[in-house]
Amino acid sequence: MKGLVTGLSVAAALAMTSTAHAAVGADGDITGDAYGAALAVQTNETSFGDNFSELNAGYGFISGGQLHLAITGQVENNFNKMEIWIDAGAGGQSVFSSAGNDGAANMDGLVFDTAFTPETHIIVRNGFDGGLVQNKFDLDFANLGTGLVTAQQSIFGNSLTGSGTVAPGPATIGSIAVGYDNSNVLGVGGGGNSGVPADQVAAAAVTTGLELIIDLADLGWTGGPIRVSAIVNNGDHGFASNQVLGGLPIPSGHLAGLSGTDLSAIAGDQFFTIVPEPASLALLGLGGLMMLRRRA
């Protein structure tokens, strides 16, 4: 069961959630931020090209009514996709059915891990658009329950990196802060499709990549842990790499077509978990006015 907050409104709970972390912006660099240790570290060297498409580690915390999420590494600037699914509320999908944006229906039928039922799908992509004659960095935020999508192109103007925001839209009430820094040249190597174990010390040492700050209300958060899964996919969502957080078993090559792939049949969790700090949970239960039933 998903978490349930009762007694006070969810809005009040969000306002009270976690003040232990200092406020940080989204600049694509976790150095000096309050993320703490990695919540997932890559297990396999990338099958999509060293320092082109690799997911080194996942980080996150909940603070001030927002999810702070960082995934170190990069996605190649040829409009390959970084697929991110977030499980934060009640309901959700056990089998992926897209909102119909960006060709994501090519992944319909993807079976998630048993303990992972996302309500949100985020697509990150970047590259040179010949039609616009500019570099562009885009993000789609899809609410899988309503089928609504908030999308913004060229978040950093005529640049592939930087800091910016996705303005509120059909699927969101608040804006989404976005930072992307693709300067990483370390982390996992390019082992190709044969499946080569990653140097996890090197992966955990990478500090740059994608950073997002999202309002918990837009995620449908109902208390308790938030689960995140990330996969590097190709340009039409039809051929996935082995870059998954949480990691795939060692050795693993390309996942290839995700439609019909059953992640629950693969050993381990293909997601990582962000747990609210005890101080936040204490606030939610203060004075017996609120009860938080965490996800099983």
Secondary structure, 3 states (H helix, E strand, C coil): CCCEEECCCHHHHHHHCCCCCCCCCCCCECCCCCCCCCCEECCECCCCCCCCCEEEEEEEEEECCEEEEEEEEECCCECCEEEEEEECCCCCCCECCCCCCCCHHHHCCCECCCCCCCCEEEEEEEEEECCCCEEEEEEEEEECCCCCEEEECCCCCCCCCEEEEECCECCECCCEEEEECCCCCCCCCCCHHHCCECCHHHHHHCCEEEEEEEEHHHHCCCCCCEEEEEEEECCCCCCEEEEEECCCCCCCCCCECCCCCEHHHCCCCCCEEECCCHHHHHHHCHHHCCEEECCC
